[in-house]
């Protein structure tokens, strides 16, 4: 097959949530580069036995660029496995820019998001008529920074359902910002390693969720979901008798 770098969203963790397209790309890959700290090794069972498999944990961006250039020169087809979906917080912009600058062909294969898996585990829809029809996906300020108007405190004023990534290790700070717009009794769920065999779910409210999570010792790989939809449900008219 033609040399190409294929970025594949590996899904939230459960190997069975890898898409059929993602599985096919793994089966066709000469080289698989995966984030060992985030992508379960079980997913690698779909790779060929003769494929070169590289754990990217501890490697710099420049290390990855060097690997892409090396394998492109050798005519290898490369699959770069990223956790979840590629459309947000996947850090692939710089990689795509490098590949374009080197005239190396690439494509993207979407994956199942961690918050989708968390929603399924919670058995809740994240939007509900009359409760919330808006979903905000965000994360705390970090190394990348973001506009002040996109702070969690500002976003909380919308009272919409909010999904927060990369924030469980500073949950006290996150809760403090959420209190700006949400009442103290707002339901919160923290889903650790959604869809993994080690999955854990902690439910509470803004009043007590930080303490509950602290007691569980959870500090990473978690999705925080905030909003009334975790407890309330409206009735959809989408399939009502008046809809043709």
C-alpha positions in Angstrom: 0.0 0.0 0.0 1.0 3.6 -0.5 3.2 5.2 2.1 1.1 7.4 4.4 0.7 8.4 8.0 -2.7 7.6 9.3 -3.8 9.2 12.6 -6.3 6.9 14.3 -8.5 7.8 17.2 -8.2 4.7 19.3 -11.3 5.3 21.3 -11.7 5.6 25.1 -10.0 2.4 26.1 -12.1 -0.7 25.4 -10.6 -2.4 22.4 -14.1 -3.2 21.1 -14.8 0.6 20.8 -12.1 1.0 18.2 -13.8 1.7 14.9 -13.9 -0.8 12.1 -11.9 1.7 10.0 -9.3 2.1 12.7 -9.0 -1.7 13.0 -8.4 -2.0 9.3 -5.8 0.7 9.3 -3.9 -1.2 12.1 -4.1 -4.4 10.1 -2.5 -2.6 7.1 0.2 -0.7 9.0 3.9 -1.4 8.6 4.6 0.8 11.7 2.4 1.6 14.7 3.2 4.4 17.0 1.0 4.6 20.1 0.7 6.5 23.3 1.5 3.8 25.8 0.4 5.8 28.8 -3.1 6.3 27.3 -3.8 3.6 24.7 -4.3 0.0 26.1 -1.9 -2.5 24.7 -4.8 -4.8 23.9 -5.6 -2.6 20.9 -2.3 -3.6 19.4 -3.5 -7.1 18.9 -5.0 -5.9 15.6 -1.6 -5.0 14.2 0.3 -7.4 12.0 2.8 -9.7 13.7 5.6 -8.2 11.6 4.7 -4.6 12.2 7.1 -2.3 14.0 5.4 -1.1 17.2 6.8 2.0 19.0 5.6 3.4 22.3 5.7 7.2 22.0 5.7 7.7 25.8 8.7 9.9 26.7 9.4 10.9 23.1 9.5 14.6 22.1 7.7 16.1 19.2 11.0 16.2 17.4 11.5 12.5 18.0 8.2 11.8 16.3 9.0 14.0 13.4 12.3 12.1 12.9 10.4 8.8 13.0 7.9 10.1 10.4 10.7 11.2 8.1 12.6 7.9 8.5 9.6 5.7 7.7 8.5 7.9 4.9 11.9 7.5 3.3 11.6 3.8 3.7 8.1 3.8 2.1 6.4 2.5 5.3 2.7 3.0 6.1 2.5 4.4 9.6 -0.5 4.4 12.0 -0.3 7.0 14.8 -2.7 5.9 17.5 -4.1 8.6 19.7 -6.5 8.1 22.6 -10.2 9.0 22.1 -11.1 11.1 19.1 -8.8 13.4 17.1 -11.0 16.4 16.9 -10.0 18.0 20.2 -7.1 17.9 22.7 -5.2 15.4 20.5 -2.1 17.6 19.8 -2.0 16.6 16.1 -1.9 20.1 14.5 1.9 20.3 14.7 2.3 16.8 13.4 0.1 17.5 10.4 2.0 20.7 9.7 5.3 18.8 9.8 4.0 16.1 7.4 2.6 18.8 5.0 6.0 20.6 5.1 7.7 17.3 4.1 5.1 16.5 1.5 4.2 13.3 3.4 0.6 12.1 2.7 -1.6 11.7 5.8 -5.2 11.2 6.8 -7.4 11.1 9.9 -9.7 8.4 11.2 -12.0 9.6 14.0 -12.6 7.6 17.2 -15.1 7.3 20.0 -14.6 10.0 22.6 -14.1 9.4 26.3 -17.1 11.5 27.2 -19.3 9.4 24.9 -18.1 6.3 26.8 -18.6 8.1 30.1 -22.2 9.0 29.1 -22.9 5.4 28.2 -21.5 4.2 31.5 -23.6 6.7 33.4 -26.6 5.7 31.3 -27.4 9.4 30.7 -27.9 11.5 27.6 -25.9 14.7 28.0 -28.7 16.9 26.4 -32.3 16.7 27.4 -35.4 18.8 26.3 -36.2 21.5 28.9 -33.1 20.7 30.9 -30.1 21.4 28.7 -29.7 21.4 24.9 -26.1 22.7 25.0 -22.9 20.7 25.6 -19.7 22.6 26.5 -16.4 20.7 26.2 -13.5 22.4 27.9 -10.5 22.0 30.1 -8.8 24.2 32.8 -6.1 26.7 31.8 -2.8 24.9 31.2 0.4 25.2 29.3 -1.5 26.0 26.1 -3.6 28.8 27.7 -6.9 30.0 26.4 -8.9 33.2 26.2 -10.2 34.6 29.5 -13.8 34.4 28.2 -13.4 30.7 27.9 -12.5 30.1 31.5 -14.6 27.5 33.3 -16.0 30.3 35.5 -17.2 32.2 32.5 -18.6 29.1 30.8 -20.4 28.0 33.9 -22.7 31.1 33.5 -24.4 29.3 30.6 -25.7 26.6 33.0 -25.4 24.1 30.1 -24.1 20.6 30.5 -20.3 20.8 30.8 -17.7 18.1 30.1 -14.2 18.9 31.5 -11.1 17.1 30.5 -7.6 17.2 32.1 -8.9 18.7 35.3 -9.4 16.0 37.9 -6.0 16.6 39.5 -7.0 20.1 40.4 -10.7 19.4 41.1 -10.8 21.8 44.0 -9.9 24.7 41.6 -12.3 23.4 39.0 -15.2 23.3 41.4 -14.4 26.8 42.7 -14.8 28.1 39.1 -17.9 26.0 38.5 -19.6 27.6 41.5 -19.6 31.0 39.7 -22.5 29.9 37.5 -23.9 26.6 38.9 -25.7 26.2 42.2 -24.0 24.1 44.9 -26.4 21.2 44.5 -25.6 20.8 40.8 -25.0 17.1 40.0 -21.4 16.1 39.0 -20.0 12.8 37.9 -16.3 11.9 37.5 -15.7 8.9 35.3 -12.2 7.5 35.6 -10.9 5.4 32.7 -14.3 5.3 31.0 -14.8 1.9 29.3 -11.6 0.4 30.7 -11.9 -2.7 33.0 -10.6 -0.3 35.7 -13.4 2.2 35.2 -14.7 3.9 38.3 -17.6 6.3 38.6 -17.9 8.8 41.4 -21.2 10.8 41.7 -21.9 13.8 43.8 -22.6 17.5 43.6 -20.5 20.6 43.6 -20.7 20.5 47.4 -19.0 17.2 47.8 -17.5 15.8 44.6 -13.9 17.1 45.3 -13.8 15.4 48.6 -15.3 12.1 47.3 -12.7 12.0 44.4 -9.9 12.8 46.8 -10.9 9.9 49.0 -10.8 7.6 45.9 -7.3 8.7 45.1 -8.1 9.6 41.5 -5.7 12.1 39.9 -5.7 11.4 36.2 -7.5 9.9 33.1 -10.9 11.1 34.1 -13.8 13.0 32.6 -15.8 15.4 34.7 -19.4 15.9 33.7 -21.5 18.7 35.2 -25.2 19.5 34.9 -28.8 18.9 35.7 -29.1 16.2 32.9 -27.3 13.8 35.2 -30.5 13.6 37.3 -33.3 15.3 35.3 -34.8 14.2 32.0 -37.2 16.0 29.6 -39.4 14.4 26.9 -38.2 14.6 23.3 -40.8 15.5 20.7 -38.6 14.3 17.9 -40.6 11.1 17.5 -43.9 12.6 18.6 -47.1 12.0 16.6 -46.9 15.4 14.9 -43.5 14.8 13.4 -43.6 13.6 9.8 
